[in-house]
Amino acid sequence: MEAVYINTPLGIAKIEGDEDGLTSITVYDSEEELSDIIPELLEDAVYQLREYFEGTRKEFSLTLNPEGTDFQKKVWQALQQIPYGKTISYLELSKTLGDTKAIRAVASANGQNPLWIVIPCHRVIGSDGSLTGYAGGLHRKKWLLEHESPVKQQTLF
């Protein structure tokens, strides 16, 4: 298992993976020590994440290998179908997976996503449009959704 720490607009991101693919991306508030050397097998992930944050990448083309149950992996696969700049509700995601009664299980699997940003769990919102639940904190979810928004609003202050 290889790991690298890079600086992002959301904090220090730890990217982990092995020859089978990326296993996790986590963003920290604390000051982790940035990596001087990027392991060769993580170079593409670092490059694509930097492009995403620069606003030049809308889709990732990385080999993913997250650990999880079959159900979690099914949810994470469905999350990857949500287009950049779009959102869906937890209920809509449950319908996509064929069981509206599984909404809590779907929300739980969404929250267990180990590959933040690349598997876009931030694109799932409450049925009323509210920003609900994000393992990385709602401030990060808000930032990611604004970053992906096709309409850029200027702040007045």
C-alpha positions in Angstrom: 0.0 0.0 0.0 1.3 3.4 -1.0 0.2 6.8 0.3 0.8 10.4 -0.5 -0.4 13.7 1.1 -1.2 16.6 -1.1 -2.5 20.1 -0.5 -6.0 20.9 -1.8 -8.5 23.8 -1.3 -10.3 21.6 1.2 -7.3 20.6 3.3 -4.6 18.0 3.2 -5.7 15.0 1.2 -4.3 11.5 1.9 -4.4 9.3 -1.2 -3.9 5.6 -0.8 -3.7 2.7 -3.2 -1.8 -0.3 -4.5 -1.3 -2.0 -7.8 -5.0 -3.0 -7.8 -6.2 0.7 -7.7 -7.1 3.5 -5.4 -8.4 2.4 -2.0 -9.0 5.7 -0.2 -8.9 9.5 -0.4 -9.5 11.4 2.8 -9.2 15.1 3.5 -8.0 16.3 6.9 -8.3 19.6 8.7 -5.1 19.0 10.6 -1.7 19.7 9.2 -0.5 16.4 7.9 3.0 16.4 6.5 2.9 16.9 2.7 4.7 14.3 0.7 8.0 15.2 -1.0 7.8 12.3 -3.4 4.7 11.0 -5.1 4.8 7.2 -5.5 4.6 6.3 -9.2 1.4 4.3 -8.8 -0.4 7.3 -7.3 0.9 9.9 -9.8 -2.2 9.8 -12.0 -4.5 10.2 -9.1 -2.6 13.2 -7.8 -2.6 14.7 -11.4 -6.3 14.1 -11.9 -7.3 15.5 -8.5 -5.2 18.6 -9.1 -7.0 19.1 -12.5 -10.3 18.7 -10.7 -9.5 21.4 -8.2 -8.2 23.7 -11.0 -11.6 23.2 -12.7 -10.2 21.5 -15.8 -11.4 17.9 -15.0 -15.0 16.8 -14.7 -14.6 13.1 -14.8 -12.0 10.8 -13.3 -10.4 7.9 -15.2 -8.7 6.0 -12.4 -8.7 2.3 -11.3 -10.6 2.1 -8.1 -10.4 -0.6 -5.5 -12.3 0.5 -2.4 -13.0 -2.0 0.4 -16.6 -2.5 1.2 -19.6 -4.9 1.2 -21.2 -5.8 -2.1 -24.1 -3.5 -1.3 -21.7 -0.6 -0.5 -19.9 -1.2 -3.8 -23.2 -1.2 -5.7 -24.1 2.2 -4.1 -20.6 3.6 -4.9 -21.0 2.4 -8.5 -24.3 4.3 -8.7 -22.7 7.4 -7.3 -20.2 7.4 -10.2 -23.1 7.8 -12.6 -24.1 11.2 -11.2 -22.8 13.8 -13.7 -20.5 16.6 -12.7 -22.5 19.7 -11.6 -25.7 17.7 -10.9 -27.2 16.5 -7.6 -29.7 13.8 -6.7 -31.5 13.0 -3.5 -31.0 10.0 -1.3 -34.5 8.9 -2.3 -33.6 9.2 -6.0 -30.5 7.2 -5.4 -32.5 4.5 -3.7 -34.9 4.4 -6.6 -32.0 4.1 -9.0 -30.8 1.1 -7.0 -34.3 -0.4 -7.2 -35.5 -0.1 -3.6 -36.9 3.1 -2.1 -37.2 1.3 1.3 -33.4 1.0 1.4 -32.9 4.8 1.7 -31.2 4.5 5.1 -28.9 1.7 3.9 -28.1 3.8 0.8 -27.4 6.8 3.0 -25.2 4.8 5.2 -23.2 3.3 2.3 -22.9 6.8 0.9 -21.4 7.9 4.2 -18.9 5.0 4.2 -17.5 6.0 0.8 -13.7 5.8 1.2 -12.9 7.7 -2.1 -14.1 11.2 -1.5 -14.5 13.4 -4.6 -13.6 10.6 -7.1 -16.7 8.7 -6.1 -18.9 11.8 -5.8 -21.0 11.2 -2.7 -21.1 15.0 -2.2 -23.6 15.1 -5.1 -26.3 13.4 -3.0 -28.6 15.9 -1.1 -31.8 15.8 0.9 -35.1 15.5 -0.9 -35.8 19.1 0.1 -32.5 20.3 -1.4 -30.7 20.6 1.9 -27.1 19.6 2.3 -27.3 16.7 4.6 -24.7 14.3 5.8 -21.1 14.4 4.5 -18.3 12.5 6.3 -15.9 15.4 5.4 -18.2 18.0 6.9 -20.9 20.1 5.3 -18.5 23.0 4.6 -16.6 20.7 2.2 -19.8 19.4 0.6 -20.9 23.0 0.0 -17.5 23.9 -1.4 -17.5 20.9 -3.8 -21.0 21.6 -5.0 -20.2 25.3 -5.6 -17.0 24.3 -7.4 -19.0 22.1 -9.7 -21.9 24.5 -10.2 -22.3 25.6 -13.9 -23.4 29.0 -12.6 -20.7 30.8 -10.7 -22.0 33.4 -8.3 -19.9 36.2 -7.1 -19.9 37.0 -3.4 -20.7 40.6 -2.4 -18.5 40.6 0.7 
